[in-house]
Amino acid sequence: MQWDALHFEGPQVGEIYAGSPAAGGTAVIVLKPVGIHETATATHLTDVLDCTTCCKASNNTFEWSADGGRSWTGVAPSAVDVSQPGKITLSGFGSAAATHVRYAWRDFVNCVVSNEDGLPMGPFSSNVGAYSTEEAAPIARAASGATLNAPPMGFNSWNFYHCNIDENTLRALADAMVANGMKDAGYTYINIDDCWQVARGADGSITPDPARFPSGMKAVADYIHARGLKFGVYTARGSKTCQGRPGSYQHELQDAATYCDWGLDYLKNDNCGGSNWPAENTSWINFQTGLDACYAKTGRYTVRSIEYCKDPAPSQCGGWIAGVANLWRTTGDVQATFESCMGNLHSQDDMAPVARTGHYNDPDMVRCLPLPLPLPLPLPLPLPLPLPLPLPLPLPLPLPLLPAIGSLRAAACLSLPPHLLLLVLTNQLTD
């Protein structure tokens, strides 16, 4: 059963952009369809608990900022318009231009936005996109990546295989992710990290390792696509990758066209060595141009993942990163310790105002404790630590073991979905 066939979610934000200058200082929040509804449904302001006048008097439901999220002003209830289905309009900003909007961000909120089923909209904090007419806005938003309505989940080869990756392994991974239920759980991307490329041809085209990928990358992508999964590769913005392979410097448009021919769904653009552009975002802008052209040609969107952005200031990468990427690393590589996982998570606070639907902060892959196989089920919980653990652990881990992982408190080598990460964090608070 597809989860999106069920309607148990409140309103969800699709995009936020500035309203018409003729209307004064406004921001338009576009809601996306949820569940069985093909269009976003009507919304209402709903008092919380026993309060009957909160939505008429509260000014902390929505807030806006004109300085990149450093200071916030409440939006008066009379300035919140939910009368049009699929849209919320905020006004009353005066001559100031809102850079960010947030909703339900206080410790206690006494008025919420809900849908026709009474389900509330979740909290969010987002930057505000540039003004465009309503007719042009969907086109602009699609090109900038608003088609990616949730952070991508899947398998990246680096933490387990490093450079020891080949096409047979990728095919086996694709088959395993379908067979063990991971695809149905939302893990849809299979991404190769560094070391798949060995050289550039006489015409400058990137050359995959012929010994490890004798069938070619398009054949690998076709195999993965045939199983309902998506395919991604790695590059670096300099002339060398982190492992000394050919990077994308001065070849971004050519590489984007090659990746388009392969049927690429995801591109990771690392920040490594060799020669590089003086401006940090030149490589990413060039790839955006090439991948947007692919999207216009094929209708297939390529997720853009880049490294790094750690400064949310509008004058720094925080001011432009969401315009060229769907997700951006905000930390160094996560290590196989619980402390490293938690450190990367806590490091997201500063960059929170930059993220919005379609554009996400990336604290690197989530890890959990590797388990000895086979394990008796059900497991006694909580498990005693430390455990004798054989490494390396074969991946992907069989799906029946996943519920047991949430009780463990240490490090690891398996990416977790958000609900299992919550179990890990909960045990840290309660043990």
Rosetta blueprint (number, residue, H / E / L):
1 M L
2 Q L
3 W H
4 D H
5 A H
6 L L
7 H L
8 F L
9 E L
10 G L
11 P L
12 Q E
13 V E
14 G E
15 E E
16 I E
17 Y E
18 A E
19 G L
20 S L
21 P H
22 A H
23 A H
24 G L
25 G L
26 T L
27 A E
28 V E
29 I E
30 V E
31 L E
32 K E
33 P L
34 V L
35 G L
36 I L
37 H L
38 E L
39 T L
40 A L
41 T L
42 A L
43 T E
44 H E
45 L E
46 T E
47 D E
48 V L
49 L L
50 D L
51 C L
52 T L
53 T L
54 C H
55 C H
56 K H
57 A H
58 S L
59 N L
60 N L
61 T L
62 F E
63 E E
64 W E
65 S E
66 A L
67 D L
68 G L
69 G L
70 R L
71 S L
72 W L
73 T E
74 G E
75 V L
76 A L
77 P H
78 S H
79 A H
80 V E
81 D E
82 V L
83 S L
84 Q L
85 P L
86 G L
87 K E
88 I E
89 T E
90 L E
91 S L
92 G L
93 F L
94 G L
95 S L
96 A L
97 A L
98 A L
99 T L
100 H E
101 V E
102 R E
103 Y E
104 A L
105 W L
106 R L
107 D L
108 F L
109 V L
110 N L
111 C E
112 V E
113 V E
114 S E
115 N E
116 E L
117 D L
118 G L
119 L L
120 P E
121 M L
122 G L
123 P L
124 F E
125 S E
126 S E
127 N E
128 V L
129 G E
130 A L
131 Y L
132 S L
133 T L
134 E L
135 E L
136 A L
137 A H
138 P H
139 I H
140 A H
141 R H
142 A H
143 A H
144 S L
145 G L
146 A L
147 T L
148 L L
149 N L
150 A L
151 P L
152 P L
153 M L
154 G E
155 F E
156 N E
157 S L
158 W H
159 N H
160 F H
161 Y H
162 H L
163 C L
164 N L
165 I L
166 D L
167 E H
168 N H
169 T H
170 L H
171 R H
172 A H
173 L H
174 A H
175 D H
176 A H
177 M H
178 V H
179 A H
180 N L
181 G L
182 M L
183 K L
184 D L
185 A L
186 G L
187 Y L
188 T L
189 Y E
190 I E
191 N E
192 I L
193 D L
194 D L
195 C L
196 W L
197 Q E
198 V E
199 A E
200 R E
201 G L
202 A L
203 D L
204 G L
205 S L
206 I E
207 T E
208 P E
209 D L
210 P L
211 A L
212 R L
213 F L
214 P L
215 S L
216 G L
217 M H
218 K H
219 A H
220 V H
221 A H
222 D H
223 Y H
224 I H
225 H H
226 A H
227 R L
228 G L
229 L L
230 K E
231 F E
232 G E
233 V E
234 Y E
235 T E
236 A E
237 R L
238 G L
239 S L
240 K E
241 T L
242 C L
243 Q L
244 G L
245 R L
246 P E
247 G L
248 S L
249 Y L
250 Q L
251 H L
252 E H
253 L H
254 Q H
255 D H
256 A H
257 A H
258 T H
259 Y H
260 C H
261 D H
262 W H
263 G L
264 L L
265 D L
266 Y E
267 L E
268 K E
269 N E
270 D E
271 N L
272 C L
273 G E
274 G L
275 S L
276 N L
277 W L
278 P L
279 A L
280 E L
281 N L
282 T H
283 S H
284 W H
285 I H
286 N H
287 F H
288 Q H
289 T H
290 G H
291 L H
292 D H
293 A H
294 C H
295 Y H
296 A H
297 K H
298 T H
299 G L
300 R L
301 Y L
302 T L
303 V E
304 R E
305 S E
306 I E
307 E E
308 Y L
309 C L
310 K L
311 D L
312 P L
313 A L
314 P L
315 S L
316 Q L
317 C H
318 G H
319 G H
320 W L
321 I H
322 A H
323 G H
324 V L
325 A L
326 N L
327 L E
328 W E
329 R E
330 T L
331 T L
332 G L
333 D L
334 V L
335 Q L
336 A L
337 T L
338 F H
339 E H
340 S H
341 C H
342 M H
343 G H
344 N H
345 L H
346 H H
347 S L
348 Q L
349 D L
350 D L
351 M L
352 A H
353 P H
354 V H
355 A L
356 R E
357 T L
358 G L
359 H E
360 Y E
361 N E
362 D E
363 P L
364 D L
365 M L
366 V L
367 R L
368 C L
369 L L
370 P L
371 L L
372 P L
373 L L
374 P L
375 L L
376 P L
377 L L
378 P L
379 L L
380 P L
381 L L
382 P L
383 L L
384 P L
385 L L
386 P L
387 L L
388 P L
389 L L
390 P L
391 L L
392 P L
393 L L
394 P L
395 L L
396 P L
397 L L
398 P L
399 L H
400 P H
401 L H
402 L H
403 P H
404 A H
405 I H
406 G L
407 S L
408 L L
409 R L
410 A L
411 A L
412 A L
413 C L
414 L L
415 S L
416 L L
417 P L
418 P H
419 H H
420 L H
421 L H
422 L H
423 L H
424 V H
425 L H
426 T H
427 N H
428 Q H
429 L H
430 T H
431 D L
